[in-house]
């Protein structure tokens, strides 16, 4: 079976968990900040830019990209056992999915440069799959099938779907499989155990490197019991944690803010404004890159809409963030004390 044809004109209409959507995502140039001397972009163009925004390179992204490339080479000629895998873990809004997608795009582009399309069919080096909530083994196998458009009928058994998935993924040459939301899997339940067994089966039958991502995976049931021990024995960990305000002589969070600010496209914003509010921004976001970029992007869009074209602390104060960040930021009310008699 050949890979589905990727149509750049219509790929945007497909989710990234399908080959058409992934092909569009991987081959569409990511947003770029304004270059020196570049003509000013319109308000609509800048609103769209801040909505999509750039991917800020972080140490976690660099580590993940390098490690994945190494593991793919390490497992390339491994035949008898499952190839070594990788788990990306960390708190919510810490940039795990962004790191996963960035790494997948990098591997996709590197592979297609080395193996250009032949006879009109694009290579399929990367697959991206989400674990459905409370996923059964059959539901997860169906998600793998959906990515490549493998036909699945209601009468097919899990084993039949799995056989079709393994055959097609190997035939089309998938080399890297990214599995997101892995924390949804609970091997302590019967359904979760069967789904974990399916993943183990897939890693042994598909000639690809598996990379999982999930929230605080090491504290979940995923690493418990015999199945957890097998996974822990095969998978390396990459942490996407919150950025500390200070680390020795360095200020990682301030450096992150500087990088985000440099990517803004606002006509009146003064560089250095946001790093001066590093302590405030760290308190607002708990050092999480996802919450930080959302806060600054929303403030930038607000600044374009109201015509100020700059971000101030007053602007930031008006932005409502995700509930996790707001709960962390909200001060705990003082408990009433009982007056002494």
TIKELO-862912 format. One line per field, with one value per residue (C-alpha): residue number from 1; x negated, y negated, z negated. Coordinates in pm, whole numbers. Layout:
N
n [NUM | ...]
px [X | ...]
py [Y | ...]
pz [Z | ...]
***
This chain:
341
n [1 | 2 | 3 | 4 | 5 | 6 | 7 | 8 | 9 | 10 | 11 | 12 | 13 | 14 | 15 | 16 | 17 | 18 | 19 | 20 | 21 | 22 | 23 | 24 | 25 | 26 | 27 | 28 | 29 | 30 | 31 | 32 | 33 | 34 | 35 | 36 | 37 | 38 | 39 | 40 | 41 | 42 | 43 | 44 | 45 | 46 | 47 | 48 | 49 | 50 | 51 | 52 | 53 | 54 | 55 | 56 | 57 | 58 | 59 | 60 | 61 | 62 | 63 | 64 | 65 | 66 | 67 | 68 | 69 | 70 | 71 | 72 | 73 | 74 | 75 | 76 | 77 | 78 | 79 | 80 | 81 | 82 | 83 | 84 | 85 | 86 | 87 | 88 | 89 | 90 | 91 | 92 | 93 | 94 | 95 | 96 | 97 | 98 | 99 | 100 | 101 | 102 | 103 | 104 | 105 | 106 | 107 | 108 | 109 | 110 | 111 | 112 | 113 | 114 | 115 | 116 | 117 | 118 | 119 | 120 | 121 | 122 | 123 | 124 | 125 | 126 | 127 | 128 | 129 | 130 | 131 | 132 | 133 | 134 | 135 | 136 | 137 | 138 | 139 | 140 | 141 | 142 | 143 | 144 | 145 | 146 | 147 | 148 | 149 | 150 | 151 | 152 | 153 | 154 | 155 | 156 | 157 | 158 | 159 | 160 | 161 | 162 | 163 | 164 | 165 | 166 | 167 | 168 | 169 | 170 | 171 | 172 | 173 | 174 | 175 | 176 | 177 | 178 | 179 | 180 | 181 | 182 | 183 | 184 | 185 | 186 | 187 | 188 | 189 | 190 | 191 | 192 | 193 | 194 | 195 | 196 | 197 | 198 | 199 | 200 | 201 | 202 | 203 | 204 | 205 | 206 | 207 | 208 | 209 | 210 | 211 | 212 | 213 | 214 | 215 | 216 | 217 | 218 | 219 | 220 | 221 | 222 | 223 | 224 | 225 | 226 | 227 | 228 | 229 | 230 | 231 | 232 | 233 | 234 | 235 | 236 | 237 | 238 | 239 | 240 | 241 | 242 | 243 | 244 | 245 | 246 | 247 | 248 | 249 | 250 | 251 | 252 | 253 | 254 | 255 | 256 | 257 | 258 | 259 | 260 | 261 | 262 | 263 | 264 | 265 | 266 | 267 | 268 | 269 | 270 | 271 | 272 | 273 | 274 | 275 | 276 | 277 | 278 | 279 | 280 | 281 | 282 | 283 | 284 | 285 | 286 | 287 | 288 | 289 | 290 | 291 | 292 | 293 | 294 | 295 | 296 | 297 | 298 | 299 | 300 | 301 | 302 | 303 | 304 | 305 | 306 | 307 | 308 | 309 | 310 | 311 | 312 | 313 | 314 | 315 | 316 | 317 | 318 | 319 | 320 | 321 | 322 | 323 | 324 | 325 | 326 | 327 | 328 | 329 | 330 | 331 | 332 | 333 | 334 | 335 | 336 | 337 | 338 | 339 | 340 | 341]
px [0 | -136 | -120 | 176 | 107 | 43 | 219 | 71 | 381 | 619 | 388 | 474 | 828 | 700 | 596 | 227 | 319 | 372 | 104 | 251 | 256 | -92 | -232 | -85 | -219 | -568 | -616 | -458 | -729 | -674 | -597 | -900 | -956 | -997 | -1340 | -1537 | -1439 | -1131 | -822 | -574 | -305 | 60 | 258 | 434 | 103 | -40 | 269 | 236 | -137 | -88 | 191 | -41 | -371 | -719 | -850 | -1100 | -1398 | -1452 | -1707 | -1435 | -1373 | -1745 | -1786 | -1481 | -1587 | -1940 | -1826 | -1560 | -1810 | -2053 | -1788 | -1669 | -2021 | -2066 | -1752 | -1785 | -1921 | -1771 | -1559 | -1487 | -1363 | -1183 | -1391 | -1484 | -1217 | -1180 | -932 | -880 | -737 | -665 | -381 | -95 | -174 | -548 | -588 | -586 | -362 | -545 | -876 | -730 | -590 | -907 | -1120 | -883 | -895 | -1275 | -1298 | -1037 | -1222 | -1561 | -1425 | -1248 | -1564 | -1750 | -1460 | -1267 | -925 | -925 | -643 | -439 | -429 | -578 | -773 | -602 | -882 | -678 | -342 | -166 | 106 | 310 | 412 | 792 | 941 | 989 | 865 | 924 | 666 | 898 | 962 | 589 | 520 | 791 | 615 | 298 | 501 | 671 | 337 | 256 | 614 | 615 | 975 | 1134 | 1479 | 1691 | 1654 | 1274 | 1115 | 836 | 592 | 699 | 661 | 322 | 201 | 308 | 137 | -193 | -199 | -118 | -351 | -641 | -552 | -535 | -859 | -745 | -1059 | -939 | -609 | -505 | -238 | -94 | 126 | -27 | 76 | 432 | 319 | 369 | 226 | 388 | 726 | 812 | 868 | 548 | 345 | 468 | 383 | 34 | -15 | 88 | -177 | -440 | -328 | -350 | -701 | -817 | -646 | -689 | -1043 | -1028 | -1141 | -857 | -844 | -575 | -468 | -245 | -189 | -414 | -441 | -678 | -417 | -137 | -57 | -237 | -562 | -400 | -395 | -556 | -442 | -575 | -909 | -937 | -864 | -1105 | -1374 | -1341 | -1262 | -1482 | -1330 | -1340 | -1206 | -1010 | -996 | -914 | -1194 | -1355 | -1389 | -1754 | -2001 | -2341 | -2456 | -2205 | -1844 | -1682 | -1335 | -1455 | -1648 | -1332 | -1134 | -1401 | -1368 | -990 | -1001 | -1248 | -988 | -712 | -588 | -462 | -534 | -583 | -712 | -1045 | -1288 | -1380 | -1036 | -928 | -1255 | -1227 | -906 | -1063 | -971 | -609 | -587 | -737 | -474 | -195 | -305 | -497 | -780 | -582 | -665 | -314 | -152 | -418 | -382 | -3 | -12 | -246 | -66 | 269 | 115 | -32 | 304 | 467 | 201 | 273 | 649 | 637 | 373 | 107 | -125 | -321 | -296 | -306 | -256 | 88 | 169 | 47 | 261 | 576 | 509 | 681 | 464 | 535 | 697 | 381 | 172 | 440 | 485 | 111 | 94 | 398 | 284 | 421 | 663 | 546 | 720 | 922 | 774 | 967 | 909 | 747 | 956]
py [0 | -344 | -647 | -880 | -1167 | -1488 | -1787 | -2114 | -2303 | -2101 | -1964 | -2246 | -2109 | -1778 | -1728 | -1672 | -1319 | -1227 | -1194 | -1478 | -1709 | -1609 | -1656 | -2007 | -2091 | -1955 | -2114 | -2454 | -2704 | -2803 | -3167 | -3395 | -3721 | -4035 | -4061 | -4388 | -4611 | -4405 | -4609 | -4649 | -4384 | -4476 | -4450 | -4138 | -3974 | -4056 | -3927 | -3600 | -3589 | -3632 | -3374 | -3110 | -3255 | -3110 | -2804 | -2932 | -2698 | -2561 | -2320 | -2052 | -2085 | -2062 | -1760 | -1586 | -1643 | -1515 | -1213 | -1110 | -1127 | -911 | -653 | -626 | -537 | -305 | -108 | -116 | 236 | 388 | 687 | 917 | 688 | 356 | 53 | -191 | -456 | -795 | -959 | -1336 | -1427 | -1736 | -1945 | -2083 | -2385 | -2309 | -2276 | -1897 | -1882 | -2177 | -1998 | -1675 | -1840 | -2042 | -1728 | -1541 | -1818 | -1826 | -1449 | -1461 | -1731 | -1563 | -1232 | -1382 | -1570 | -1239 | -1047 | -1278 | -1171 | -917 | -859 | -1133 | -957 | -1136 | -935 | -881 | -903 | -1026 | -937 | -1138 | -972 | -1087 | -840 | -874 | -919 | -581 | -420 | -54 | 140 | 146 | -229 | -304 | -63 | -246 | -578 | -432 | -314 | -653 | -832 | -651 | -613 | -235 | -116 | 12 | 167 | 237 | 610 | 607 | 739 | 563 | 826 | 761 | 384 | 429 | 657 | 400 | 121 | 308 | 414 | 65 | -126 | 103 | 97 | -285 | -321 | -502 | -558 | -771 | -736 | -1015 | -922 | -1214 | -1221 | -895 | -986 | -888 | -525 | -343 | 12 | 83 | 121 | 413 | 185 | -10 | 309 | 438 | 104 | 106 | 458 | 332 | 60 | 315 | 532 | 238 | 144 | 497 | 530 | 184 | 90 | -257 | -456 | -536 | -865 | -918 | -1245 | -1303 | -1499 | -1396 | -1044 | -918 | -980 | -795 | -425 | -395 | -297 | -61 | 319 | 555 | 355 | 34 | 197 | 309 | -42 | -201 | 44 | -59 | -430 | -729 | -1040 | -1399 | -1651 | -1956 | -2135 | -2486 | -2739 | -2845 | -3215 | -3164 | -2880 | -2961 | -3278 | -3237 | -3352 | -3098 | -3246 | -3599 | -3458 | -3284 | -3609 | -3789 | -3529 | -3557 | -3937 | -3939 | -3755 | -4016 | -4225 | -4539 | -4887 | -5072 | -4805 | -4882 | -4587 | -4506 | -4594 | -4236 | -4108 | -4390 | -4222 | -3875 | -3828 | -3924 | -3702 | -3408 | -3452 | -3473 | -3162 | -2950 | -2944 | -2739 | -2825 | -2743 | -2985 | -3251 | -3246 | -3246 | -3549 | -3747 | -3649 | -3757 | -4084 | -4143 | -4084 | -4320 | -4584 | -4564 | -4581 | -4886 | -5065 | -5098 | -4857 | -4781 | -4553 | -4700 | -4548 | -4710 | -4522 | -4196 | -4250 | -4259 | -3920 | -3614 | -3306 | -2934 | -2820 | -2638 | -2953 | -3173 | -2933 | -2938 | -3317 | -3394 | -3473 | -3255 | -3453 | -3508 | -3277 | -3465 | -3449 | -3409 | -3710 | -3633 | -3683]
pz [0 | 91 | -134 | -101 | 133 | -60 | 91 | -31 | 77 | -138 | -408 | -647 | -669 | -807 | -1172 | -1236 | -1352 | -985 | -719 | -512 | -815 | -927 | -576 | -566 | -913 | -846 | -506 | -573 | -678 | -1042 | -1127 | -1128 | -1317 | -1106 | -943 | -959 | -669 | -588 | -490 | -771 | -781 | -802 | -1125 | -997 | -906 | -1248 | -1428 | -1238 | -1316 | -1691 | -1684 | -1535 | -1665 | -1655 | -1834 | -2088 | -2100 | -2449 | -2600 | -2610 | -2235 | -2159 | -2388 | -2242 | -1881 | -1942 | -2145 | -1892 | -1608 | -1807 | -1903 | -1542 | -1434 | -1731 | -1648 | -1270 | -1232 | -1547 | -1450 | -1745 | -2023 | -2059 | -1974 | -2251 | -2304 | -2467 | -2704 | -2722 | -3061 | -3266 | -3410 | -3203 | -2982 | -2994 | -2616 | -2574 | -2267 | -2109 | -2158 | -2021 | -1708 | -1647 | -1669 | -1439 | -1181 | -1195 | -1140 | -863 | -670 | -716 | -588 | -286 | -187 | -180 | -22 | 212 | 342 | 623 | 873 | 703 | 365 | 65 | -195 | -530 | -787 | -1086 | -1244 | -1516 | -1727 | -2028 | -2298 | -2326 | -2675 | -2848 | -2528 | -2464 | -2266 | -1964 | -1986 | -1994 | -1707 | -1511 | -1576 | -1426 | -1126 | -1084 | -1053 | -728 | -610 | -657 | -607 | -930 | -953 | -1259 | -1207 | -1223 | -1539 | -1724 | -1594 | -1233 | -1272 | -1439 | -1158 | -898 | -1093 | -1131 | -766 | -633 | -865 | -771 | -401 | -388 | -583 | -897 | -1104 | -1396 | -1584 | -1821 | -2076 | -2272 | -2587 | -2711 | -3069 | -2970 | -2977 | -3308 | -3304 | -3645 | -3476 | -3250 | -2951 | -3021 | -3059 | -2723 | -2560 | -2715 | -2578 | -2234 | -2248 | -2345 | -2052 | -1811 | -1925 | -1852 | -1514 | -1359 | -1255 | -1407 | -1710 | -1952 | -2144 | -2408 | -2572 | -2872 | -3191 | -3480 | -3341 | -3609 | -3880 | -3698 | -3692 | -3358 | -3531 | -3782 | -3779 | -3530 | -3226 | -3377 | -3449 | -3086 | -2962 | -3209 | -3101 | -2736 | -2753 | -2824 | -2983 | -2864 | -3114 | -2998 | -3328 | -3438 | -3393 | -3722 | -3790 | -3875 | -3823 | -3967 | -3792 | -3512 | -3491 | -3254 | -3272 | -3194 | -2896 | -2778 | -2804 | -2603 | -2327 | -2320 | -2318 | -2026 | -1816 | -1867 | -1573 | -1746 | -1612 | -1944 | -2180 | -2346 | -2366 | -2725 | -2862 | -2933 | -3086 | -3342 | -3460 | -3485 | -3852 | -3785 | -3477 | -3665 | -3935 | -3675 | -3481 | -3737 | -3483 | -3229 | -2869 | -2746 | -2989 | -2921 | -2542 | -2569 | -2800 | -2575 | -2253 | -2400 | -2517 | -2170 | -2002 | -2253 | -2179 | -1805 | -1859 | -2089 | -1882 | -2156 | -1972 | -2288 | -2590 | -2939 | -3281 | -3282 | -2961 | -3110 | -3420 | -3206 | -3042 | -3185 | -3154 | -3166 | -3491 | -3604 | -3582 | -3734 | -4027 | -4088 | -4063 | -4276 | -4632 | -4907 | -5124 | -5477 | -5715 | -5977 | -6318 | -6639 | -6864 | -7192 | -7499]
***
